[in-house]
């Protein structure tokens, strides 16, 4: 739907003249719903089969109509696209594949007119091998200053024929590639993505300039890719062997993940962000236990960090409560709130991993928790993971390892805006990834007309979320209430959320044991059997099926 017609009738909003900064209460992002846009798969305005910035702008009204508070754009910078934009050749430009700086400015202006914040993806761990700095490093002799911006080392063994360390790449194989003159350079990802040396003053200064550049163009926040990888062991030690139990053998500091020095970098960034504009924030893509990842969200660092634990937690009330409690505790200890996430462009679609009903229930449950929520584009449609044929793979980690590492292409299929093949409203051309048969059954224009569709359910929840659960922590802390095995019931302020993760149907009155008669269902992830079709639904008669979440508020 390249013309931006979304089927339903969103409100007509006129762009504000000269809008440059989102007008929100300070700290709005702590409890925001941020809609992740994988730019190349969102909407194509040119017919070349690849999504672009103008396509995003044309469809921002759809994001606002859904009920999100902000959008996060995956990288759109100049890039050879070896890793679909995460190999950046210029951090302060726009790749012609996606548009130009004028298109970006138009996007920000339209987003702010729709009261949507704009978050851009920043990739500080590495650059493209086509970046001017790396091209200079390759053509410079060993030991030249140009090489010090990267991790360039002599090899081991006779003639330096072995890599400097045994470190491995996230995309498979060694993390070092040899240059023609015999030295080796580090790349924790693809060889086309050489790692920057963050002890170099020029690297730090350049990224400070990048933060200020995008802030001056009206950006409201940054998503920090590979946030825990910037600091490397100066001695280039080997990765320590895993030892169990950790209480007996505490894990050693890793040579290139989550080192203490990385937090010095983000404390510098905080000063840059504070100088660049009011209430600028960043969210860390950092993996690990909650007490480690929450450290990135400290007020003197980025302010927010993804809570990834729910991506893989078992479908169990006990496990879900344990993870939520751990995340809230770790973030609370540093004065932050979690940024909940159930899916993104690097993971299989949550509707396939969990099942459609459980996925929708988890969305409603986490949307009721203290903190922000990052919603991956397409999850509001209940999109499943697509089995992309091997011959059509585009994901470098799958291509490079021959499938030993899974292809992430199945979560990146272009969105179906309409039920019309072959482009399904995404493009008038051929989509860059193949769309499967039946893709139109998930089309947004169909779901907008159905209040019981995944879009309809999430639209209802997002529309009332700030009133029900409060903004800026107004609804108070989370209180767990007693409930039967396999279920979770929690209260925040006057509102109650219920999650049935068991295999049986429960009477709602059994789950909410006190005051159920004084409560009204305000949102639910699925049908609740019982006489709830009346104008004043009696909660005491409702049943909650398995894999269902419910929001309740006081009646009247």
Secondary structure, 3 states (H helix, E strand, C coil): CCCCCCCCCCCCCCCCCCCCCCCCCCCHHHHCEEEEECHHHCCCCCCCCCCCHHHHHHHHHHHHHHCCCEEEECCCCECCCCCCCCCCCECCCCCCCCCCHHHHHHHHHHHHHCCCEEEEEECCCECCCCCHHHHHHHHCCCCCHHHHHECEECCECHHHCECCCCCECCCCCECEEECCCCCEEECCCCCCCCEECCCCHHHHHHHHHHHHHHHHCCCCEEEECCHHHCCCCCCCCCCCCCCCCCCCCCCCCCCCCCCCCHHHHHHHHHHHHHHHCCCCEEEECCCCCHHHHHHHHCCCCCEEEEEHHHHCCCCCHHHHHHHHHHHHHHHHHCCCCCEEECCCCCCCCHHHHHCHHHHHHHHHHHHCCCCEEEEECCHHHCCCCCCCCHHHCCCHHHHHHCCCCCCCHHHCCCCCCCCCCCCCCCCCCCCCCCCCCCHHHHCHHHHCCCCCCHHHHHHHHHHHHHHHHCCCCCCCCCEEECCCCCEEEEEECCEEEEEECCCCCEEHHHHCCCCHHHEEEEEECCCCCCCCCCCCCCHHHCEECCCEEEEEEECC
